[in-house]
């Protein structure tokens, strides 16, 4: 009887040790650390929106170095800068910048847009500026072509209800002499038909769209000197 009691006590002690050792495995991984404060958007210093950039250093007959400058955003470690040639839609990026300026070689005599995104190492949140447009000067000219129109609605690549669709856009010109717009619209991006014209104060036009169809459209902007610019190809589909 004494030996049997000792065995029972030993088995009970072993069970208690097993329970004690196994209990810690259910805690799971520690929670991730809290994110830091979100960055705020930078503000443009140069070039500003809807201006002529004439402070670059000419590198060749066709290119110049432009120093892009901005005011720092709060809670920001680095900046990504995106520059787009509005004639060719070629995009130039400079990422991971710690300074508040960067020099980039771009084409002379062409319209551009640029945007800055603020980032922080302590959070996944980012903050982007609006898009600023400018004209990088080339040989002296008396009048600049308008900037290509930008889409407002329908949003690029969106899916909307069929029927009467309101196309809307924005236009701008350094010389502020836009005289009107012509909208081209259709289902074949290679052969759009004119959907109508508007004067400089009207930046919308209604079209009719059938269900289950992909549509393309763009806008040609004309100024008082007969200069024109063509927007990129916009697209939407109908339900």
SEDRENKE-938923 format. One record per residue (C-alpha): residue number from 1; x, y, z. Coordinates in steps of 0.05 Angstrom, whole numbers, always signed. Layout:
<nodes>
  resi    east   north      up
   NUM       X       Y       Z
...
</nodes>
This chain:
<nodes>
  resi    east   north      up
     1      +0      +0      +0
     2     +57     +48     +16
     3     +90     +38     -53
     4     +23     +49     -88
     5     +13    +115     -52
     6     +82    +140     -72
     7     +67    +124    -145
     8      +2    +163    -142
     9     +36    +223    -112
    10     +91    +221    -166
    11     +41    +217    -223
    12      +1    +276    -195
    13     +64    +318    -190
    14     +83    +301    -262
    15     +14    +322    -287
    16     +19    +389    -251
    17     +87    +403    -282
    18     +59    +387    -351
    19      +1    +435    -342
    20     +46    +490    -317
    21     +95    +483    -375
    22     +42    +479    -429
    23      +1    +539    -409
    24     +47    +592    -440
    25     +37    +567    -511
    26     -32    +599    -520
    27      -9    +672    -512
    28      +6    +681    -587
    29     +54    +733    -618
    30     +59    +801    -585
    31     +15    +856    -617
    32     +50    +902    -666
    33     +74    +969    -639
    34     +26   +1027    -649
    35     +36   +1069    -711
    36     +66   +1138    -705
    37     +31   +1202    -726
    38     +12   +1207    -799
    39     +53   +1253    -844
    40     +22   +1317    -872
    41     +27   +1340    -944
    42     +84   +1384    -967
    43     +70   +1451   -1001
    44     +98   +1474   -1067
    45    +153   +1527   -1070
    46    +177   +1520   -1143
    47    +150   +1512   -1195
    48     +81   +1535   -1172
    49     +16   +1514   -1205
    50      -2   +1545   -1272
    51     +64   +1583   -1280
    52    +121   +1590   -1328
    53    +186   +1557   -1304
    54    +244   +1601   -1330
    55    +296   +1589   -1276
    56    +325   +1524   -1300
    57    +396   +1513   -1325
    58    +398   +1496   -1399
    59    +435   +1431   -1411
    60    +422   +1423   -1485
    61    +378   +1457   -1536
    62    +321   +1413   -1515
    63    +332   +1399   -1440
    64    +344   +1438   -1376
    65    +358   +1423   -1303
    66    +301   +1447   -1258
    67    +307   +1449   -1183
    68    +240   +1427   -1154
    69    +229   +1456   -1084
    70    +177   +1448   -1030
    71    +162   +1462    -957
    72    +168   +1403    -910
    73    +108   +1364    -887
    74    +101   +1347    -813
    75    +119   +1278    -786
    76    +155   +1263    -852
    77    +220   +1224    -863
    78    +222   +1219    -939
    79    +188   +1246   -1002
    80    +171   +1215   -1069
    81    +167   +1264   -1127
    82    +130   +1248   -1191
    83    +139   +1292   -1253
    84     +98   +1280   -1317
    85    +110   +1308   -1386
    86     +39   +1327   -1408
    87     +56   +1322   -1482
    88     +85   +1252   -1480
    89     +58   +1225   -1413
    90    +129   +1203   -1396
    91    +135   +1199   -1320
    92    +199   +1214   -1281
    93    +203   +1195   -1207
    94    +251   +1210   -1151
    95    +237   +1168   -1089
    96    +262   +1167   -1017
    97    +285   +1239   -1016
    98    +304   +1267    -948
    99    +316   +1338    -972
   100    +261   +1387    -993
   101    +288   +1397   -1063
   102    +313   +1356   -1122
   103    +343   +1375   -1189
   104    +315   +1337   -1249
   105    +331   +1344   -1323
   106    +267   +1354   -1364
   107    +249   +1376   -1434
   108    +247   +1450   -1452
   109    +187   +1481   -1485
   110    +138   +1430   -1456
   111     +82   +1429   -1404
   112     +91   +1387   -1341
   113     +55   +1368   -1277
   114     +86   +1347   -1211
   115     +65   +1319   -1144
   116     +98   +1303   -1077
   117     +81   +1246   -1030
   118    +103   +1250    -957
   119    +122   +1186    -921
   120    +143   +1165    -850
   121    +181   +1104    -826
   122    +135   +1099    -765
   123     +69   +1091    -803
   124     +40   +1064    -868
   125      +0   +1128    -878
   126     +22   +1176    -932
   127      +1   +1247    -953
   128      +2   +1273   -1024
   129      -1   +1344   -1051
   130     -49   +1365   -1105
   131     -20   +1364   -1176
   132     +14   +1428   -1199
   133     +23   +1444   -1273
   134     +77   +1488   -1303
   135    +108   +1503   -1370
   136    +184   +1493   -1376
   137    +208   +1548   -1422
   138    +247   +1537   -1485
   139    +262   +1588   -1538
   140    +224   +1653   -1524
   141    +151   +1651   -1547
   142     +97   +1704   -1546
   143     +41   +1656   -1529
   144     +38   +1588   -1496
   145      -6   +1530   -1516
   146     -59   +1512   -1464
   147     -46   +1456   -1415
   148     -80   +1391   -1435
   149    -148   +1384   -1402
   150    -155   +1341   -1339
   151    -213   +1294   -1327
   152    -263   +1307   -1271
   153    -318   +1257   -1288
   154    -329   +1201   -1303
   155    -268   +1181   -1263
   156    -216   +1146   -1306
   157    -233   +1072   -1312
   158    -298   +1077   -1272
   159    -361   +1037   -1283
   160    -425   +1079   -1288
   161    -498   +1072   -1307
   162    -517   +1075   -1381
   163    -558   +1132   -1410
   164    -541   +1205   -1410
   165    -470   +1214   -1384
   166    -441   +1281   -1365
   167    -368   +1288   -1386
   168    -331   +1342   -1347
   169    -260   +1368   -1346
   170    -215   +1426   -1325
   171    -172   +1469   -1370
   172    -118   +1521   -1356
   173     -70   +1565   -1395
   174     -11   +1608   -1372
   175     -36   +1664   -1418
   176    -108   +1655   -1394
   177    -134   +1659   -1465
   178    -172   +1593   -1475
   179    -228   +1603   -1526
   180    -261   +1535   -1526
   181    -260   +1460   -1523
   182    -278   +1403   -1571
   183    -296   +1335   -1543
   184    -283   +1271   -1581
   185    -321   +1208   -1559
   186    -332   +1136   -1581
   187    -320   +1062   -1571
   188    -257   +1058   -1614
   189    -199   +1098   -1584
   190    -166   +1101   -1653
   191    -224   +1136   -1688
   192    -264   +1180   -1641
   193    -317   +1226   -1669
   194    -330   +1297   -1647
   195    -385   +1299   -1594
   196    -390   +1375   -1594
   197    -355   +1439   -1575
   198    -361   +1487   -1517
   199    -337   +1557   -1502
   200    -282   +1573   -1452
   201    -331   +1579   -1394
   202    -364   +1511   -1404
   203    -324   +1450   -1385
   204    -377   +1396   -1390
   205    -416   +1360   -1445
   206    -471   +1307   -1443
   207    -466   +1245   -1486
   208    -508   +1182   -1493
   209    -478   +1115   -1473
   210    -506   +1045   -1484
   211    -503    +991   -1430
   212    -445    +942   -1426
   213    -397    +983   -1468
   214    -328   +1013   -1458
   215    -322   +1085   -1481
   216    -263   +1130   -1495
   217    -259   +1206   -1498
   218    -211   +1264   -1499
   219    -213   +1340   -1502
   220    -177   +1388   -1550
   221    -166   +1457   -1519
   222    -157   +1518   -1563
   223    -131   +1588   -1544
   224    -138   +1656   -1575
   225     -75   +1648   -1617
   226     -99   +1583   -1648
   227     -53   +1539   -1604
   228     -84   +1472   -1585
   229     -70   +1416   -1536
   230    -100   +1347   -1533
   231    -114   +1312   -1467
   232     -96   +1241   -1452
   233    -146   +1187   -1471
   234    -200   +1180   -1417
   235    -240   +1116   -1409
   236    -302   +1090   -1373
   237    -350   +1031   -1380
   238    -425   +1026   -1371
   239    -467    +977   -1332
</nodes>
